[in-house]
Amino acid sequence: MNLHKIIEALTKTDGVSGSELSAGNTALSLLKTYCSDAYIDNFGNVIGTFSSSDCSAHHILLDAHIDQVGFIITSVTDDGFVKVSNIGGLDMRIMPAQNVLIHGNKTIKGVIASVPPHLSNNEQKVPAVTELLIDTGYSKSELMEIITPGDRVSFDTPFMQLCGDHATAHSMDDRCGIAAILYALELLKDKSVSNNVTVLFSSQEEVGECGAETAVYNIDPDIAVAVDVSFALGHGDDPVKCGKLGKGPMIGISPTLSVDISQSLIKTAKENNIPWQSEVMNGTTGTNADRFSVSRGGIKSCTLSVPLRYMHTPSEVISIEDIRNTGKLLAKWIMGGSVC
């Protein structure tokens, strides 16, 4: 499997929360290679089964969310500028002058308006999202033939390989989690698997884990692993709060997560010489695992995170090797038979 090409394909498609169909269809076509029954449900979740013939085996859910942060159109000014609100947490300090794509009845390009330094009187004011304006070059009348309030806006920063195995794109959160799961399935496809596996590429994680909450109720697994991203150490960051790029997946440890699953993942990593890092949290995780753990009568849940720099920006950075090792750990853990 060429992970570079998989990640490039996944990040090329738009999927701002609540409008994930394009990204979902791409993920569905990739998942069908391993789960022929894969489908998209009414909530925009992509779901498929990769099962053992042993009906007494554990039923494991592997999840990564398909949606990404972005904007939603609220109105168009009389002079043809598009006004928006945010979908998901965005850093308004870096929004001016960003290239964006507006997904109306056709996709058009735009740029977020920025005041030149010559006219700003050296003011460093951070704009509110309601103050952002997108310049497309169209007039208001032309725009109203293309877009309507409620259409989504995504960042226009395509996949780019950096030095070594580092890469950047606008939606690594959480398309790299999807790539890790697909890589795990690639490793498992010719193996004897003693656990039943359902794969979920969930919708609307960035606006409250809504897709995960609806899907896990129907799937009803014994165990769930949310494969997401977490903070990778950058210049000036707190090393206590961050993992490191290239040092392997981050295994979640939290009072809201299953100690059994965390320890079994750690044990598997050690036994197979797979690099790993711990991610210690003092409460909820901010991931789909928070929904999984309290579904129905409770599901043993854990997080497995790919280290990522510059989260929720147009240029998120990851290490391809971290994605590979995340998939390898999942595959070895599932093949281990006793996962908890």
N, C-alpha and C positions, 0 to 999 in steps of 0.2 A: 504494500500500500504506500503510495506517495502522499505523505501527510501534507506536504506543501500544497499540492494541487487540491486536496480535499479541503483544506482550510481556505484556500483562495476561492474555491467554488462556494463554500458556505458564507464567506464574508462578502461575496459579490452581490448577494441577494438582499433585498430590503425586508425588514421584519420588525418595525417599531411596534411596541406592545399594542395588542388589539387588532393589528393588521399584519399578521405573520404569514399570510398564505404563500407569498412568493418564496420566502425562506423555508416555510414548511414543505412546499412541493420539492425543493431541492433536497432537503433532508430526507424526505420520504423516498425519493428515488435512490438515494444512497443506502438507506436502511433496508429497502426491499431486496438488496443483494443477500442479506442475511436473514431477514424476516419476511417471508413471502406474503404473509397475511397483513403486513403493515398498512395502516390507514390513517386518515386525519379525521378526528371526531368533530362534533358540533361546536366545540370550544376552541378549535384550532390546534389541539394537541396532536402530535404525531406519535402513534403507538404501534408496537409490533412485539411478537413473542419469539423467543429463542429458547426452546424448551427441551428438557430431558423427558424421557419416557417413564421416569420414576415418579409416580403420583405422590409418593411420600416425601419427596425431596423438598428442600426449602424453596419458597417462591421469592425470588429477589427482583426488586425493581431498581433499574439503573436509569437515572434521570439527568438530563441537562436541559436548560431552558433555551428556547428557540428565539425569543424576542430580544430586542435591543432598545436602549434609550434613544430618545429623539424628541421631536416636537409634534404638536397638533395645531393645525391652522385654526385661528379664531376669527379673523376678518381680513379685509383688504382695504387699505386707505384709498382716498380719492385720487392720490397721485401714484397709485400702483405699487405700493409696498405691502408685503404680506406680514401680518402680525400673527404671533404664535404663543402657545404656552408649552411648558415642558412636559414630557412624559418620562418619568424616572428622574433620579437625582443628577443634575447637571451643574457644572462649575461655570457660572456666568462670567467669571473673569476672562475666560479664553474664548468666548463665543464671537465677539466682533471679528469680522473678516474671514470667518470660516466658510468654506465651500459646502453647499448642501444640495440635496435632491428633493424636489417636491413631487409627491406621488399623487397626481390627480388622475383625470381620465387618460393622461399620458404623463410621463416623467419629464420634468423640466429642471434645468439647473438654476441655481441662485447663489447669492453670496450675502452673508449677514452684514448689514451696513455698519460702517466704522467711521468715527470722526477722526480726520487726520490730526497728528500731533500739533501741526501748525495752527489749528483752529480750536484746540482743546484747552488752552491756557494752563497746560500741565496738570489738569485735573486728573485724578486717578479713580474716579467714581466707577464702581462696579454696576453695570446696568441690571435692572430687574428684567425678568423674562418678558414682562409686558411692554418693556421699552425696546425690545429687539425688533428690527425690521429687516425683511429679506428683499433684496433687490434682484429682480429677474430680467429687467429690461422691457417687460411687457407693461402695457397700460392696464388700468383697472378693468376696462371692458373686455380686453383680450384675456386677462387672467380669469375673469368670471366664466369664460367659455371652457376653461381647463380645470380649474380647481373649485372646491366648495369648502366651507368651514367643516372641520372634522377630518380632512385629508391629513396624511402624515408627512413629516419631513425627516429625512435621515441625513447623516453626514456623508459627504462625498470624498472619502479618503480611502482609496482602494488598497488591497493587500500589497505589501511591499516587503521583500526580503532585505534584512539588514546584515550586518557582519555576522559570519558564522551561522548559527542556527536560529538567531533572533529574527523575528518578523513583526510587522505592525499592520494594523487595519482598524477600522472603526467599530467592529462588533466582535472582537475576540471574546468579549463577555457576552454570550457564553458559547459561541460557535466552536471555541477550542475544546469545551467540555463535550460537545457533540462529536468532534473529531476523535477525542480520547475514547469514547464509548465505541465508535465505529472501529477504531483500531483494536480494541479488546475483542470485538466480535470477529474481526479478521483472524486474530490469534486463536479463537475458540472454534472456528468453523469446521475444522477437521478433527477436533478432539472429542473425547468422550466426556460429556458434561453431566455431572450428577445433580445439578441444581436447575430448577426452572427459572427462566429469566424473562422478564418483560422490560422492554425499552420504552422510555417515555421522553420525548422531546417536547417540553411543556411550554405553553403560551402564558403570557401576561405575568411573568415572574417579577418584572421591574415595577409593577403597579400593585403588588400585594400577593404574589404567589397564587393567583386565582386559578390558572390552568392546572397546577399541581394539586390544588385542593379538590377540584372536581374529578380529576383523573384517578387519583390514588383511591378515592372512595370506591370507584368501579373496579379498579384492578385488584385491590385488597391483597397486597403482598404480605409476607411475613417480615421481610427486611427491605429497607430502602436506602439507597446511597444517592445523595445529591452531588453530582459532579459539576462543580462550578469553578469560579476563579476567586482568588484572594490576593491581598496586597503583596507585591514583590518590592523588595528594598530598592529604593532609588536614592539619589544624592540628597542627603539631609534628612531622610526618613528615620523613624524610630525602629531600630532593629528588633526590639521586643515585639512590635506589632506587625512585623513583616516577615515573609519568607524570602528566599533568594532565588533569582532566576538560575536555572540549570542545576538546581540541587534536588529536583524531584517533587512529586506531589505533596501537598500539605494535608495530613490526616487530622480531621477535626476531633477535638477533645473538649467537651462542654457538659455542664449539668443537664442540658436538654437533649444530649445525644446518648446513644447506647454505648456504655463502657465496653460491652462484649464485642460490638462491631468495631469500635476504634481499636481495641487490642488485637482482634483477629487480623485487621488490616496491617497493623504494625508487625505482628508476628510473620505474616506472609511476606512483607517487604524485607524483613531481616533474613528469613530463610532463603529468599531468592536473590539476595544482594541487589535489591532495587533501591536506589536512593529515595529517601523520603524526609519530610520535615513535619514537625508537629505544629498544629494551629490551635492554641489554647484560647477558648472563649469563656466568658464568665456568665453567659446566659443564652438567649436565643442567638441564632447564627446569621439571620438576614438572608437565608437561602430557603429553597423549597423543603429542606429537612424539617423546618419548623412546622410545616403543614403535615408532612408525613408522620411525624412522631405522635401527633394527637389525632390522627384519623381513626375513625371507628373506635375500637377498644385499645388503640395504641399500637404503633409499629416501630420495631427496633430500627433506628435510623442513624445515619452518619453522613458527614461531608467529606469529600475528597476534592481538593481544590488545586487548580493550576495557578502557580504564581504569575501575576500580571502587573505590569507597571502602567500608571496613568489611567486608572479605571474610570469609566464613564466619560472619557474624552474621545475626540475624533481619531486619536492615534495611540491605541492601546498596544503594548509591547509584551510579547511572550517568547519563550524558548520552545522550539519544536521538540527538543529532547524531553522537556517536562511533559508534554502531551503524550509522547511515546511511552514514557515511564508510567504515566497515569493509566494508560490503556493496558500496559503490561501488568501492573499491579492488580487491576480489576480482573484480568483474565486468570492470573495465577490464583487469586483469591477465590474466584468462582470454581476453578478446577480443583481446588483443595477439598471440595466435598463438604467438610464441616466448617461452616463460615462463622459460627458463633458458639 
